Amino acid sequence: MTANDRDDSQGIAHNSTVAVVGTGIMGQGIAQVALVAGHPVRLYDVAPGRAKTAADAIMARLDRLVDKGRIPAEERDAARERLTPVGELAGLADAALVIEAILEELGAKQQLFTALESVVSERCLLATNTSSLSVTAVAGALRVPGRVVGLHFFNPAPLLPLVEVVSGFTTDAAAADLAYETVAAWGKAPVRCTDTPGFIVNRVARPFYAEAFRVYEERAADPATIDAVLRESGGFKMGPFELTDLIGQDVNEAVTRSVWESFFHDPKFTPSLAQRRMVEAGLLGRKSGRGWYDYAEGAQRPEPHTAEPADPPASVVIRGTLEGPAAALPAMIEEAGIRVRRTDADRPGIQLPAGGRLCLADGATSIEYNDIVYFDLALDYRSATRVAVSAAEDVPRALVDDAVGLFQALGKKVSVIGDVPGMIVARTVAMLVDLAADAVAKGVASPEDVETAMRLGVNYPQGPLAWGEQVGHGTLYDLLTELHKRFPTGRYAPSLGLIRRAYVAEDVVPS
């Protein structure tokens, strides 16, 4: 496909036919998007009668939108005239764009596109909605692989704006441009990326689940507490345990395993043994009635661990300069009526009356010292409603009580977790930033597209690269380096992308 094959500069023309093959929930959603955008839409499914059933379901959803006043009845009626289920692939012959949304099996997708090549014109753009397979491999069996592009919609497609436009190894630039312009004209937010395992979102987001599962496997905290800390301190909309219960443990684990295997078992993407056991046990989440949480009628949701009230310290000493989000803490402490004195120190922290220090999670463990309680990273300590702290068993109880009382005086609930390096939010954010920086450094996507994908695709409170700027790339580099010393598998080894950002942006020379 060349630039001259485009119908117009805004993507495929409105009067051009869009075909959707595969009429499950995703296929129906994509068809609805194209239909509402004004295209004639053809639906095809290999199962007899399923395309007609899907067309009826789409129109029923449009009927509900009319009832809610979201679209006018005239628009619904016009859409009904443009929607056509067909029983044979030959019914897609005049399509300008075919989007495949069938099962995630490479052979099935290759067979479908091979058959389509003999049906559609050479100008027809072919798109796969795969979320886990290689677009390059899907196109590899075709006579003209350059017109195949990935269009990865997110479920539910009519509601979620993000679409990853994936260029395979042989995808023509003009085909990718046309696909990008088309979904943009449909009111979506397209981002460009190369054909890498997991694309942008499913590649960069793995640590959100994986680090939580590892904290659980290390017996540092229970699922309810980990979820609460990531929500109430990290600013995430849902915790990873409740989110994977919603997605389905089998679905989430399959994506993780696919990315891991596609990266030749790179330790940064190693799946969770605990999650594998959940899948083997049939505890798949909401759809099975039980996952990390029990969804049976009347079942009570477990409460996160929250420390009992403790007396706040009368005064503290701020040692050195707290950076990133923690820079807000000295003023907050003073506002809470606690006296603050400042002193220089090589290692920033908060000196407590019990004789020890309160330090931001840095990848070390409290057991390596006898006078440190760690506190976890927060997106914004002023708006956070919960903060986690951790200490080894031999740390004096009075020191832990001072730490708990201090954060309670700032209006926070406090979760005391086990002595785990990097705690919960800090190690999760560090890994998210590391994988995002790595993806940019390797040309997977532009920084802007990575940020957009992670905000819109998984609804993160901010893009990981912006988070890196806020916390400090040097700080995150140091944290991962310390984690790597304690888990020398390569999982936490800082990527070259993060090293460059730590060195260039902050004039830090990694050791």
Phi, psi and omega in degrees: 000133180247174180300331182288348181277354180289144179284323174196175185285351180256022181099196181293135184300149183300329182275003178274144183281134172250129179249142176237125179252123187102117191240035170286195183302315181292315179300317178297318181297316179296316179300320179296320179299311181295323181294313180295332178285353174108003182275148161295134185235131174251137178247133176224139173218142182294334179280124182303134176084346184289326179296320178295318178299319179294319178299318178297320181293321178296315181293327177296323177292321177294324175301318180294324177295323176295315180300327181273359180077016181282325177225151178286154181299327180297322179293320177298316182294321178294322179296321180299323180290335183269350186263122185226116171280141179233154184260351181224151176301330180301338178289355179257012189301327184265012182290140173269339178214130173242125178249122180267132178222048181267189183298154184278070175228123185302314182299320180294320180291317179298318180297318180297311183292328175297318178293322180294329180301330181271000183249311186272167180285166180291342178278349184289131177274131180251129183231139175249138179266019182305145176251347186224347182265161179284125175297323178300317180291322178300319182279346189298335183272359188267158177289323179235080184289345184294341181266007179264130181224154173271132171236091184268098174280158178249146187270131001277129186302322180293338185258320185276131188280336189286136169224122175275120178262109192254124175265118174287176182300329183251005182294130176292142179301322180294325178293316179296320178298315181296318178297316180299312181296325181293309182290332174294319178295336177280002179088011179269172178248090182281147171231145181265142173206160176275171185278082178244152179307126180082356184055230179267300191296308184286347173276307187286331186279352186305320183296335180302321177274312190296318182291323176297317180295324179291321176300320177294315180296332177277004177059035179274333181196160179271165183304318183296322180289317179299315178301315183296319180296316181292329177283306193274342176249316182280343178084008178285148183291323178224152173280162185292331180287314178291327180290317179291331172296324179288315179294321189111121181300324180294320180292311182296318180293325179294320178295314179301314181295321180297315179297315180301312180293323180292333176267021176056044175064036173303126183298341177295341184243016183302129179292169181267129175294322179299318179292323177301319179294324177299316180295316180298329180277355182078014179269081191267357179112212184303320186291338178256358179091347179202138175216238171293333176239159179266125182252014177295152180301128179088353180292138181266137178286129178296145180271145175293152177293126179230127184294148174292157180303140178227153180288136178284153174292150179285331181207157177220164175241122176275113181266121180072202183245117174285133186242173180064211180301331182292348179298339180283344189294317181305315179295321179295322180294317178297319179297334179278002177088013179263130181293138182235129171241145182245145178211154178287149177197149178289326181247111182297147177176182180242115178282128183254155183301332182288357173103009179231187184241149173251115186237145175295139180312127185230011179095351175267176178244153180293332183294341179284351179227172175238010185220024182235131165249133179264147171237150188275161176292147172233150174299316180205111185294336178289318182271343179298140178255353180216144175226138176263143173231156179217149179205150176290162184295333183271001175289133182306137182299327181296328179290318177296318180297321176301316181295315179297313181297325179297310182289327176296325177294337176273005177087020183254144163286148183236129173251120176268117182248174179292167184280084183242132183297134179082352179054226187245294184293316186299314182288327178294311180296319179301318181288323177298315179295319180299313181290326177293315179296323178295318180297318178294315182298330181266008175076018179295318180198164177287159176304319181296319181289325176297314180298314180298316182298318184284330176286317185270327184283323181233009171060040176291152182296334171201163180295149183297327180291322174295323178297319178299320177296320183292313182283324184111117182297326177295320177299316181290323175301313180298318180298314180293324178298318177294320176298319180298325177296326184269338175230077189281055179259347187102347182300318186257007177297124182301138179287160177299326178299318179288321179301316180298317180293321178295322183283312187282311187287330187237007179056039177261133176256101182301138180275000000 
